Amino acid sequence: MFLVGSIRKAYIACAVLILITIPSAQPLEPRSPKPDGLVPGTVPTGPVRCGASLMPNGKGSNVYTCVDWDSQSYKCAGTNCYSGRKSGSAETSPLSKMIFYGCHYRDNGVDVGPPVNVHLYSFSNRPGDGGNKMDVHGWEKNPNDLRYYTCSWANKHDPNHLRPFCRYCTAW
């Protein structure tokens, strides 16, 4: 009788331990690094607006990293990216035709020279500065003459507030 009672107590103790440790067990499937974002590998159903930045993955690469306004990152083929409006296309509005107006050349971190119009190669919104400035890597006249510029916008109707879109991207 003593042996049966001891086994029953040991069984109950083991059951309690199992119930306590199960919730802390790691899932077999990896979780998304961003709980509020898309699972890596997801392909969005429509075009992605690269609101925060658009950067090539290395010099001369045709693969871009597009980051939307919600800080979700995507890998996109540059040939599937285009300027301006969601309804556009890479054929009718290629990135090379996207222009930011009234930008200033940046020399050692200082804006210099008169305002110029810049064709987009890549861009990144600049944190701070009132939230209306971005760093643009682009060119004025010759695509081989890439330089860095500061561009700004006054409101959401300003042409410099437009951002590129990319289709057929993959979340990561």
N, C-alpha and C positions, 0 to 999 in steps of 0.2 A: 504494500500500500504506500509506503514511504517513497519507493522508487517511482510509482505512477504519479504521485503528487509532484515530485521533483522534476520529472519529465514535462509535466503539464506547465509548471512555472517557467521552465527553460523555453518551452515552445512559445508561451505568451511573451516572454522577454524578447525572443528573436522576432516575433511578429511585430511588436512595437518598434524595434530598431529598424526593421525593413520599412515600415510605414513612415518613419521619420526621415529616412535617407532617400527614398524614391523621389520626392519633389526636387531634390538638389542634384539629381543625376543629369549628366549632359545628354542632349539629344543625339541620336545617331546621324542626323542630317545637320550640316553646318548652317548656322543662322546668317542672315544678311548682316554685314557690318553696320548698316544704317537701318535700325528697326523701322524708321518712318519712310525709308526710301524703297526703291525697287530691288528685287532680288537680283544679284549679279547674273548676267546672261539674258535677262528679259529684253525683248525687243518691243518698244512702244508701238502702238497701233498707228500713230500719226507722226507728223514731224515734231522735232524737239526744238524749242527756242533756246538758243545758247545765250541766255541772259547775263550770266556772270562772267563767262570767258569762253574763248575758243582758241586752242593752242595745238600746233602740229606736234606729233610725238617724235621730235627730233628733226634736225635740219634736212629739208628735202623730202620729208615723209608725207605721204598722202593720207595717213591716218591721223585724225584729229581727236583731241579730248574736248568735248563740249560739256560745259557745266551750266545747268539751267538756274533759274532764279531761286529754286529751293535747294540748291547745292547738290543736286543729284548729278553724278558724272556719267558720261556716255563715251564710248569709242565709236567714231564715225569715219567713213571714207570721205575724204575731201571732195570727191566728185559728186557726193550726195548732199553737199552743203551749198546753201545759196543765200542771197542777201534779201533783206527787207521784210517781206510779208509771208505769212503762213501759206497762203495760196500759191506762192511762187514755185519755181523749180530751178534746179541747177543748170538746166539748158537755157532758160530765159534770163536768169539773174545769177550768174556765177559769182562766187566770192570776190573774184578779181574786179568785178564791177561795183562792189560795195564801197561807197565813199563816205568818209566822215569830214565834216566841214569846219573851217575855222580852227584847226588844230595848231599846236605849237611844237616845233622841233625841240627835243629834249637833249641837252648836252650836260653830261655829268650830273644828272638829276635836277637840272634847272631848265625851265621853259625859256627858250630864246627865239628871237626872230619874229617876223610878221605871221599872222594867221595864214595857214595853207590848207588845201584840201588833200586828204590822204586816202589812198586805196588800201583796203584791208588785207593784211596777211594773217595777223592774229591780234587778239585783244584780251584785256583783263580789266574788270572794273577795279577802281582804286578805292580801298576802304578809307573811310574818313573823308576829308575834304568836302563835307556836305552831301556825300553820296551821289554827286553828279559828274564825276570825272573818271576817265579810264585811260589806261596806257595802251596805245595802239602801235603795233609793229607793222609798218607798211611803207608805201612809196608815194611820191608826188607825181613823177612823170615816167620813171623807168623802173619796171618790176625788179631789176637786178640791183637797184640802189635802195635796199631796205634800211630804214632808220626807225628810231623810236620817237613817238609823239605823245603829247597829252591832248586829249579831246574832251569836251564837256558838252552838256546839254542843259537847257533851261527847264523843260517840262516834258511830259510824255508825248506831246505833239511835235517836239523838236526832231528834225530828221536824224540827229545824232543819237536819239533814244532808240532808234530801230536796231534790232539785233539779228544776227544770222540764224537761219534754221538749218537743220540737218534731218534727212530721212534715213530709215533703215539702220539706225544706230543700235548699239547694245549697251545696256546698263552695266556698270561695274562699280 
